[in-house]
Amino acid sequence: MATANSIIVLDDDDEDEAAAQPGPSHPLPNAASPGAEAPSSSEPHGARGSSSSGGKKCYKLENEKLFEEFLELCKMQTADHPEVVPFLSNRQQRAHSLFLASAEFCNILSRVLSRARSRPAKLYVYINELCTVLKAHSAKKKLNLAPAATTSNEPSGNNPPTHLSLDPTNAENTASQA
């Protein structure tokens, strides 16, 4: 009974998804309730109840625990593709620490973990979903391509763009500089 309530709470937290997909939100608790793995997916809900006093540290620890559980599940089911687990770990390391300690990430991990346990055949779908979320919340590396793009879009010197079209030598010089 407690695990079924926990799963319903998870669906309530994902109101945006439930509004976008009203059909799947009702079968999800029924599909996840019979699973033997539901007690561990209810753990974040207990943490969520106490997190109002504990703050983000509680989510961070719970999220780390859930992510490790997901990695263990992936290790067992993706033995033929050993690159999956290091790739997931790398994605997690690149993600912003604020997101890794958020309630949103806790909800996503709980949902992905419970679905992966109830439908092992779709594990790669859930891995992809998690990778997409982690990539969206990752620290982007800045490339030094901005100056090159600026020089190709703007004429060199103080010549206005009309001079470029009128003077072919100036156009050649500008093209060679870019």
N, C-alpha and C positions, 0 to 999 in steps of 0.2 A: 504494500500500500504506500509506504513512504517513497519507494523508488518511482512509482507511477506519478505521485505528486511532484516529485523533483523534475521529472521529464516535462510535465505540464508547465512548471515554472520556467523551464528553459524555453519552451515555445512562447510563453508570455513575454519573455525578454526580447524575443525576436519578432516583435509585432510587425516590423516592416516586411519581413519575409512572409509572414502569415497573411498580411494584406495583399501582397503581390501574388501569392500562391495559396488561395484558400483551400484547395483540395488536398495538397500534401500535408498541411499542418495537422489535419485530423488523423490520417493514417499513421503518421510518424510516432505518436505515443503508443498506438496499438502494436506497431512493428517493433518498437524498441522495448516495450514492457516485457514481452516474453523472453527477451535475451537474458542470459545468465550474467551478463556483464553490467547490468544496470546499476548494481550497488556502487561500483567505482565511479560511474558517471554521475552519481548523486553527490559525491564528495564536494564538488565545487559549489553546490547549492548550500551546503552546510557552511562552507567558507564564506559564501556570499552573505549569509545571514550575520556572521560575526565580523564581516569586513567593514561594516560601517564604523565600528570602533577601532579596528585594526589598521585601516587605511590600505594603501597600495601594496604594502609588503606582503599582506595576506594573499592578494591576487598574484603577486610575483612568484611566491613560493608555490602556490597552487598551480599556476600556469607552467612552471618548470616541471612539476610533478606530472601534470597531464601530458606535457610534450614528451617527457621521457617514456611515459606509458605508450604514447603513439609511436615513438621510435622503436620501442621493443616489439610492438605489434608489426611494424614494418620490417624489422629484422627477421622475424619469423616467417612472414609471408612473402618477402621479396628476396629470398636467398639467391635466386637466379640473377638478380640485378643488385649487386653489392654497392653500386654507386648511389642508390636512393637515399640511404641513411646519412652518409656524409653530405649529400646535397641539401637535405632538409636541415641538418645541423648548421650548415653554412648560411642558409637563408635565415635561420633564427638569429644567428650571430650578427647578421647585417641589419636586422630590424631595430627600430628605435626602442630604447629601453622603456619609454613611457607607454608605448603600445604593448610591449611584452608584460607589463604590470597592470594592464587595463582589464576591466570587466568584459569589454568587447572580445578581447583575445581569449579570455576564460570561456566565454560562451561559444566561440568558434571552435576551440579545442574540444570542449565537451561534446558538442554536436558532431564534429568530425570523428572523434574517437568512438562514440556510441554507434554511429552509422557504420564505421569501418568494422566494428565488432559484429554488428548484426548482419552486414552484407559484405563478407570478405571478398567476394568476386569483384566488387567495385572499389577495392582499396586504392587503385591508382587514380580513380576519379577524386577520391577524398584527399589523396596526396597532392594532386594538382590544385584542388581548391585551397588547401593550406598554403601551398607555395605561392599561389596568386595573392592571397591575403598578406603573406609575409613580404612579398616583393612590393606590394602597394605601400607597405609601411616601412620600407627599408631606407636607410641613409643612402642617398644618391651620391655617387662620385662625380665631381665636376670635371669635365674635360676642358682642355684649353682650346676649344674649337671656336669660341666666341670671337676672338680677334680675326680669324681667317674669314668667318662669315661676314664680319663688319667690313673688311677691306674689299670683299668681292661685291658688296651691295652699294658701297659709297665710292664716288670718284676720288682719286688721290689729288691732293693739293686743294687750291681754292677755286678750281674751275667748276662752274655749274654744269649740270647734266646736258644742257643744250649745246655747250661747246663740244662735248664728246661726239654728238651726232653730226656736227658741222665740220669738224676738223678730223680727218681720218688718221693723221699722224698722232694726234693726242689720244685717239681711241686705241691705236696700236700700243702706245706707251702705257696706257692704263691697263690694257689686257696683259701686257708682259709683266707689269708690276704685280698684278693679282696672281 
